[in-house]
Amino acid sequence: MDDLQARVEPILRSIRGQWESTVRSVGHDAHPRLYLPHEFTAPCASDRFQELYYWDTHFTNLGLIRHDRVHLAQSNVQNMLYLVRKFGFVPNSNAVYHLNRSQPPYLSMMVRDVYEKTQDRGWLRAAYEPLVEEYRFWMTHRVIAIGLNRYLHSATDHDLTEFYQTTLVDRLGLDHADEATMRETGYHYVAEAESGHDFTPRFRGRCADHVPVDLNSNLYEYERNFAFFSRILDLDEHQWLARGAERVARMRRYLWDSTLGCFNDYDVVRDEPTAIAHAASFWPLAYGIATESEARSTVRLLARLEGPHGVSTCARSAEAERYQWGYPNAWPPIQLMVCLGLARYGYHDEARRVARSYLETVSEQYSATGYLWEKYDSLTGAPGGAEYEPARMLGWSAGVFIALAAFLS
């Protein structure tokens, strides 16, 4: 990494010394947080985001494991398995008000990462049934007629109007409206909150009507992981291989966007792809779903997403600039997933460019401010904006930094 190595190493050392500052515990239900039986790592050392967040933790764990904190990564996973046993799914976080939705499913990936480090078959066996229960949640409560999955929620009418009046008015500047409008709008935006991309132009304000490409890619990875776990535990792997193959066939039928030349979100109500270019189209590459020709076509999308300081969530548009999961924000998990997808199909120069861009951007901002940030502006490299003031963060910002530093080493 030449001169970049000299800038990266002190930040890696600093991160290594900060993990313990994010360790939290909730010994009993203490409103607004739910009890968790084990310690966990919060995304931030102070201020906001002091709960155990679902999909954030997958990317955090990648850093914890590489920094010899597998016990903390395993503790995070144990808490999520506990939540599945108690609620039947992993909530958005252990905040009480997040019990009406989940977040992008990564628990099987987290279990696999811990197992591959510990090789503890007994622990894996105990984790297997809760994992299957969580998978059933997605396949029961989030599946639609075409056999693919969407984001949704279990919010009450009161939840929906409150979400509109507080979160949407505050963060998106929506006008106050009548009850019916608030419920209808809130219905889709709470689903969008479950997507983790809260908020984004991807779903055109109707998230519950869409089949997201990254969600279905993740669930394919679950099916692949279940086959892997089944081989280790002497269980039947064939059902999982068959489910994965069926999902890929359905994704190719419904999610391949021939106009954009990539897998894309599908609007099931209007029977059309969204036609909005976004980085989640690289998830099928990261998990090996795409064919070589599909990958080659998808890589061309980089020209619309990549800036001097990272890969933006969505392509440029006036609408995309309203949202924090829009343009020009470059979020840490997107940099890693794009990098992994490119490398998996042999686009090593592009993958190294994406990895280096993130490391350079984080290093510059760390030197200027003394912090890692929740997201970055792909045009300027500054902490990313839109919706609320950027948050100082360890969490997935650190986890991705560690993972991409290892990738380039």
C-alpha positions in Angstrom: 0.0 0.0 0.0 3.1 2.2 -0.2 2.6 5.6 1.6 -1.0 4.7 2.5 0.3 1.9 4.7 2.0 4.5 6.9 -1.3 6.3 7.4 -3.4 3.2 7.9 -1.3 1.5 10.5 -1.7 4.2 13.3 -5.5 4.1 12.7 -5.6 0.3 13.0 -3.7 0.6 16.3 -6.1 3.3 17.5 -9.1 1.2 16.6 -7.6 -1.7 18.4 -7.5 0.4 21.6 -11.0 1.7 21.3 -13.1 -1.5 21.0 -13.7 -1.8 24.7 -15.1 1.8 24.8 -18.1 0.5 22.8 -18.9 -2.5 25.0 -22.3 -2.2 26.7 -24.6 -4.4 28.8 -28.3 -4.4 29.6 -28.8 -6.5 32.7 -32.6 -6.2 32.7 -35.3 -4.6 30.7 -34.7 -0.9 31.1 -36.9 1.3 29.0 -36.2 1.9 26.2 -33.8 -1.0 25.9 -34.4 -4.7 26.1 -32.5 -7.1 28.3 -29.6 -8.9 26.6 -27.8 -11.8 28.4 -24.3 -10.9 27.2 -22.2 -7.9 26.6 -22.4 -6.3 23.2 -20.7 -3.7 21.1 -22.6 -0.5 20.2 -21.8 1.3 17.0 -20.6 4.5 18.8 -18.5 5.1 21.8 -20.8 7.9 23.0 -23.8 9.9 21.9 -26.3 8.2 19.6 -26.6 4.6 18.6 -26.0 2.8 21.9 -28.0 -0.3 21.2 -27.1 -3.6 19.5 -28.0 -2.9 15.9 -28.6 -5.9 13.6 -26.8 -5.5 10.3 -24.3 -3.0 11.6 -22.9 -5.8 13.8 -22.0 -8.1 11.0 -19.5 -5.5 9.6 -18.4 -4.7 13.1 -17.7 -8.3 13.8 -15.4 -8.6 10.8 -13.1 -6.1 12.6 -13.5 -7.6 16.0 -12.5 -11.0 14.8 -9.4 -9.7 12.9 -8.4 -7.8 16.0 -8.6 -10.9 18.2 -11.8 -10.0 19.8 -13.7 -13.1 18.7 -15.2 -13.3 22.2 -16.9 -10.0 21.6 -18.1 -11.0 18.2 -19.4 -14.3 19.6 -21.1 -12.4 22.4 -22.9 -10.2 19.9 -24.1 -13.3 18.0 -25.2 -14.9 21.3 -27.4 -11.9 22.0 -29.0 -12.1 18.5 -29.7 -15.8 18.9 -31.3 -15.0 22.2 -33.5 -12.4 20.5 -34.6 -15.0 17.9 -35.5 -17.5 20.6 -37.6 -14.8 22.4 -39.2 -13.0 19.5 -38.8 -15.3 16.5 -36.6 -12.8 14.6 -33.8 -10.3 15.2 -35.2 -6.9 15.8 -33.7 -3.8 14.2 -32.0 -3.3 17.6 -32.6 -4.0 21.2 -34.6 -0.8 21.6 -38.2 -1.4 22.5 -39.5 0.8 19.6 -37.6 -1.4 17.1 -39.6 -4.5 17.9 -41.9 -3.9 14.9 -39.2 -4.6 12.3 -36.0 -6.4 11.6 -33.0 -5.4 9.5 -31.1 -7.0 6.6 -30.4 -10.6 7.6 -26.8 -11.3 8.3 -27.0 -13.6 11.3 -26.0 -16.8 9.4 -22.9 -14.9 8.1 -22.0 -13.9 11.6 -22.4 -17.4 12.9 -20.2 -18.8 10.1 -17.5 -16.1 10.7 -17.4 -17.0 14.5 -17.4 -20.8 13.8 -14.6 -20.6 11.2 -12.5 -18.9 13.9 -13.4 -21.1 16.8 -14.2 -24.5 15.1 -16.7 -25.1 18.0 -19.1 -27.7 16.6 -21.1 -27.7 19.8 -21.7 -24.0 19.6 -22.6 -24.2 16.0 -25.1 -27.0 16.7 -26.8 -24.8 19.4 -26.9 -21.9 17.0 -28.4 -23.9 14.1 -32.1 -24.1 15.2 -32.4 -20.4 16.1 -30.9 -19.6 12.7 -33.5 -21.8 11.0 -36.2 -20.1 13.0 -35.0 -16.7 11.8 -35.0 -18.0 8.2 -38.6 -19.1 8.6 -39.5 -15.6 9.8 -38.3 -14.2 6.5 -39.9 -17.0 4.5 -43.2 -16.7 6.3 -43.7 -13.0 7.0 -41.6 -11.5 4.3 -42.2 -13.7 1.2 -44.6 -12.8 -1.6 -46.4 -14.8 -4.4 -43.4 -14.9 -6.8 -41.4 -16.8 -4.1 -39.0 -13.9 -3.4 -38.7 -11.7 -0.3 -39.4 -8.1 0.6 -39.1 -5.8 3.6 -42.1 -5.1 5.8 -43.0 -4.7 9.5 -45.6 -5.3 12.1 -46.2 -1.6 13.0 -49.6 -0.6 14.3 -51.6 2.3 12.9 -50.4 4.3 15.9 -46.8 3.4 15.1 -47.2 4.5 11.5 -48.6 7.9 12.3 -46.1 8.5 15.0 -43.3 7.5 12.6 -44.6 9.9 10.0 -45.0 12.8 12.5 -41.6 12.4 14.0 -39.1 10.6 11.9 -40.4 11.5 8.4 -41.3 15.1 9.1 -38.0 15.7 10.9 -35.6 13.8 8.5 -37.3 14.1 5.1 -39.2 17.3 5.6 -42.5 15.8 4.7 -45.6 18.0 5.3 -48.1 17.1 8.0 -50.9 15.2 6.5 -54.2 13.5 7.3 -54.4 10.2 9.1 -54.9 8.0 6.0 -51.9 9.6 4.2 -49.7 9.3 7.3 -50.6 5.6 7.6 -50.0 4.8 4.0 -46.8 6.7 3.7 -45.6 5.4 7.1 -46.4 1.8 6.0 -43.8 2.0 3.2 -41.2 4.0 5.1 -41.2 1.7 8.1 -40.5 -1.1 5.7 -37.7 1.0 4.3 -36.3 1.3 7.8 -36.2 -2.5 7.9 -34.1 -2.4 4.7 -31.3 -0.6 6.6 -31.4 2.0 3.8 -33.4 4.6 5.7 -33.9 6.4 3.6 -33.3 5.9 -0.1 -34.7 6.7 -3.5 -34.3 3.0 -4.5 -37.9 2.1 -3.6 -39.7 5.2 -4.9 -41.4 5.7 -1.6 -43.1 2.3 -1.8 -40.6 -0.1 -0.2 -43.2 -2.8 0.6 -44.1 -3.1 -3.1 -40.5 -4.0 -4.0 -38.4 -7.1 -4.1 -34.9 -5.9 -3.1 -31.9 -7.4 -4.8 -29.6 -7.3 -1.7 -32.2 -8.9 0.6 -32.7 -11.9 -1.7 -28.9 -12.2 -2.2 -28.5 -12.3 1.6 -31.1 -15.1 1.9 -29.4 -17.0 -0.9 -26.2 -16.8 1.3 -28.3 -18.1 4.2 -29.3 -21.1 2.1 -25.6 -21.7 1.1 -24.5 -21.3 4.7 -27.2 -23.8 5.9 -25.8 -26.3 3.4 -22.3 -25.7 4.9 -23.6 -26.0 8.4 -25.5 -29.2 7.5 -22.3 -30.9 6.2 -20.5 -30.1 9.5 -23.5 -31.2 11.7 -24.3 -34.4 9.6 -27.7 -33.0 8.5 -29.3 -32.9 5.1 -27.7 -30.3 2.9 -29.7 -31.0 -0.2 -32.8 -29.1 0.8 -30.7 -26.0 1.2 -28.9 -26.4 -2.1 -32.2 -26.9 -3.8 -33.7 -23.8 -2.2 -30.7 -21.7 -3.2 -30.9 -22.9 -6.8 -34.6 -22.1 -6.9 -33.9 -18.6 -5.5 -31.3 -17.9 -8.1 -33.6 -18.9 -10.9 -36.3 -16.6 -9.5 -33.9 -13.7 -9.1 -32.7 -14.2 -12.7 -36.4 -14.2 -13.9 -37.6 -11.2 -11.9 -34.6 -9.1 -10.8 -32.3 -9.0 -13.9 -32.7 -5.5 -15.4 -31.8 -5.8 -19.0 -31.9 -2.0 -19.4 -29.4 -1.3 -16.7 -27.5 -4.5 -17.3 -27.5 -5.7 -13.7 -29.7 -7.3 -11.0 -32.0 -4.7 -9.6 -35.0 -4.2 -7.3 -38.3 -5.3 -8.8 -41.6 -3.4 -8.3 -44.0 -6.3 -8.0 -47.1 -4.0 -8.1 -46.1 -2.3 -11.3 -44.4 -5.4 -12.7 -41.2 -3.6 -13.6 -37.6 -3.0 -12.4 -37.1 0.3 -10.6 -34.6 1.6 -13.2 -32.7 3.3 -10.4 -29.0 2.5 -10.4 -27.6 1.6 -7.0 -24.8 -0.3 -5.4 -26.9 -3.1 -4.0 -26.7 -4.5 -7.5 -23.2 -5.8 -6.5 -24.6 -8.1 -3.8 -25.2 -10.9 -6.4 -21.5 -10.6 -7.3 -20.3 -10.7 -3.7 -22.3 -14.0 -3.1 -21.4 -15.6 -6.4 -25.0 -15.5 -7.9 -24.1 -13.7 -11.1 -22.8 -15.5 -14.2 -19.5 -14.2 -15.7 -21.4 -12.2 -18.3 -23.8 -10.8 -15.7 -20.9 -9.7 -13.6 -19.1 -8.1 -16.6 -22.2 -6.1 -17.3 -22.7 -5.1 -13.7 -19.1 -3.8 -13.4 -20.0 -1.1 -15.9 -22.3 0.3 -13.3 -19.3 1.5 -11.4 -19.0 4.4 -13.8 -22.3 5.8 -12.5 -21.6 5.2 -8.8 -17.9 5.7 -8.1 -16.5 9.1 -7.1 -13.0 10.1 -6.0 -13.8 9.1 -2.4 -15.9 6.0 -2.7 -18.8 4.2 -4.2 -22.1 6.2 -3.8 -25.2 4.3 -2.7 -27.2 5.5 -5.8 -26.4 7.2 -9.1 -26.7 10.9 -9.2 -30.2 12.6 -9.4 -31.9 15.5 -7.7 -34.1 13.0 -5.9 -31.2 10.9 -4.7 -29.6 13.9 -3.0 -32.5 14.2 -0.5 -31.6 10.9 1.2 -28.7 9.7 3.2 -28.8 6.4 1.4 -28.7 8.2 -1.9 -26.1 10.3 -3.7 -23.3 11.1 -3.0 -23.0 9.2 0.3 -20.5 6.3 0.4 -21.4 4.0 3.3 -18.8 1.6 4.7 -20.7 -1.7 4.1 -21.2 -0.8 0.4 -17.5 -0.2 -0.1 -16.8 -3.7 1.2 -19.5 -5.5 -0.6 -18.7 -3.9 -3.9 -15.0 -4.7 -3.4 -15.8 -8.4 -2.6 -18.1 -8.7 -5.6 -15.4 -7.2 -7.9 -12.7 -9.4 -6.6 -14.8 -12.6 -6.7 -15.1 -12.2 -10.5 -11.5 -11.3 -11.1 -11.9 -7.5 -11.3 -8.9 -7.0 -9.0 -7.8 -3.6 -10.2 -11.3 -2.2 -9.7 -11.6 -3.9 -6.3 -8.2 -2.6 -5.1 -9.2 0.9 -6.3 -12.5 0.8 -4.2 -10.6 -0.5 -1.2 -7.9 2.1 -1.5 -10.4 4.9 -1.9 -12.1 4.0 1.4 -8.8 3.7 3.3 -7.5 7.0 1.9 -10.8 8.8 2.6 -11.0 7.5 6.2 -7.3 8.2 6.8 -7.7 11.8 5.6 -10.7 12.5 7.7 -9.2 10.8 10.8 -6.1 13.0 10.4 -8.3 16.1 10.1 -10.9 15.3 12.8 -9.6 12.5 15.0 -12.7 10.3 14.3 -14.1 7.7 12.1 -17.5 8.6 10.6 -20.7 6.8 9.9 -20.5 7.6 6.2 -18.5 9.7 3.8 -19.2 12.0 0.8 -18.0 10.2 -2.3 -17.2 13.6 -4.0 -15.4 15.5 -1.2 -14.4 12.8 1.3 -16.0 14.8 4.1 -18.4 13.1 6.6 -21.6 12.3 4.7 -24.7 14.3 5.3 -28.5 14.4 4.5 -31.3 13.7 7.0 -29.2 14.3 10.2 -25.8 15.5 11.2 -23.1 12.8 10.5 -22.3 10.6 13.5 -18.9 9.8 14.9 -18.7 6.0 14.7 -16.5 3.0 15.4 -18.7 0.1 14.5 -18.9 -0.8 10.9 -16.7 2.1 9.9 -13.9 0.4 11.8 -14.8 -3.1 10.8 -14.8 -2.3 7.1 -11.5 -0.3 7.5 -9.8 -3.3 9.0 -11.3 -5.7 6.4 -10.2 -3.6 3.5 -6.7 -3.0 5.0 -6.4 -6.8 5.2 -7.6 -7.1 1.6 -4.9 -4.8 0.3 -2.1 -6.2 2.5 
